[in-house]
Amino acid sequence: RYDSSWVRSLMTAFALPMALPCIGLDGAGHALQRMSVPFRAVHVFDTNGSLRPLLSTVHGAQAASNFRLGPVVGDVLLEDVRQWDRVDGVVSGPPCQPDSRQGGRGRENDSRAKVLSKVTEIIADQGHKGAYFFVVEMVIGMMDHVQGQQSRYERWATDIAAQAPMYNIRTWIMNTADYLPQQRRRVYTVGIHR
């Protein structure tokens, strides 16, 4: 007789541990779930505490109760990420407001821009620990050239390549309308451990 609890136990044992700083609406979790890829969300942060009910539907109430969500506890900038255990992958969508029209495009002058540096630190640290991959989603405004200078994305790409040379990195610009009911172009950067 087929015992589904045994299969669930086996899938849990082999679930990919994933760091999800800046989890937001958790597109990664939804996608992995749709593809039936077993994963465990660890090192989950977001300053928006109202996300917990939504995230509970994807990860379950027990797992979501351990997520660090809220204005203070969810601030990944306060975390010593070097103390984190190794994960298989890092997926993050740092705040887009510093580079979006709606956010005022304050760029580096916007305090939320610091989160991208922290995400870079997490990716580099996890890469040195052997994480297999990372995915970072950014707003298209990161690609803007202001007064003839390099874009924030170009500066970040140089920075991530220097801090995390163990990754083979590729970039894609995609319209999320191809996947979600919204009209937004986004920059996706994927790194695969060499």
Residue pairs with C-beta under 8 A, 6 or more apart in sequence:
11 38
12 38
12 40
14 38
15 38
15 39
15 40
16 32
16 37
16 38
16 39
16 40
16 87
16 88
16 89
17 39
17 40
17 42
17 85
17 86
17 87
17 88
18 28
18 32
18 39
18 40
18 41
18 42
18 87
18 88
18 89
18 90
18 91
19 42
19 43
19 44
19 84
19 87
19 89
19 90
19 91
19 92
19 122
19 126
19 131
20 26
20 28
20 29
20 41
20 42
20 43
20 44
20 45
20 90
20 91
20 92
21 43
21 44
21 45
21 76
21 90
21 92
21 115
21 118
21 119
21 122
22 45
22 46
22 76
22 92
22 93
22 94
22 95
22 115
22 119
23 29
23 41
23 44
23 45
23 46
23 51
23 55
23 67
24 46
24 48
24 51
24 93
25 51
25 54
26 41
26 51
26 54
26 55
26 58
26 59
27 93
27 137
27 180
28 91
28 135
29 39
29 41
29 55
29 58
29 59
30 58
32 39
33 58
40 63
41 59
41 63
41 67
42 85
42 87
43 81
43 84
43 87
43 122
44 55
44 66
44 67
44 68
44 69
45 67
45 68
45 69
45 74
45 75
45 76
45 79
46 67
46 68
46 69
46 74
47 69
47 70
47 71
47 74
47 75
48 69
48 70
48 74
49 69
49 70
49 71
49 74
51 69
52 64
52 65
52 67
52 69
55 64
55 67
55 69
56 64
59 67
68 74
68 76
72 78
76 115
76 118
76 119
76 122
77 114
77 115
77 118
79 118
81 118
81 121
81 122
81 125
82 125
84 122
84 125
84 126
86 126
86 129
86 130
86 131
87 126
87 131
88 131
88 132
88 133
89 131
89 132
89 133
89 134
89 135
90 119
90 122
90 123
90 126
90 131
90 133
90 134
90 135
91 134
91 135
91 136
92 119
92 122
92 134
92 135
92 136
92 137
93 136
93 137
93 138
94 112
94 115
94 116
94 119
94 136
94 138
95 103
95 112
95 113
95 115
96 103
96 138
96 139
96 141
97 103
97 104
97 106
97 110
97 112
98 105
98 106
98 107
98 108
98 109
98 110
98 112
98 113
98 152
99 105
99 107
99 138
99 139
99 141
99 142
99 144
99 152
100 139
100 141
101 141
103 110
103 112
104 110
105 141
105 144
106 113
107 113
107 146
107 152
108 152
116 156
119 136
120 156
120 159
120 160
120 163
120 164
121 163
123 131
123 134
123 136
123 160
123 163
123 164
123 167
123 191
124 160
124 163
124 164
126 134
127 134
127 164
127 166
127 167
127 191
127 193
128 164
128 166
130 193
131 193
132 192
132 193
133 167
133 190
133 191
133 192
133 193
134 164
134 167
134 189
134 190
134 191
135 188
135 189
135 190
135 191
136 188
136 189
137 186
137 187
137 188
138 153
138 186
138 187
138 188
138 189
139 184
139 186
139 187
140 173
140 184
140 185
140 186
140 187
142 151
142 152
142 153
142 156
142 187
143 151
143 153
143 173
143 187
144 151
144 152
145 151
153 187
157 169
157 171
157 189
160 167
160 169
160 189
160 191
161 169
164 191
166 193
166 194
167 191
167 192
167 193
167 194
168 191
168 192
168 193
168 194
169 189
169 190
169 191
170 189
170 190
170 191
171 187
171 188
171 189
171 190
172 187
172 188
172 190
173 185
173 186
173 187
173 188
174 185
174 186
174 188
175 183
175 184
175 185
175 186
176 182
176 183
176 184
176 185
176 186
177 183
177 184
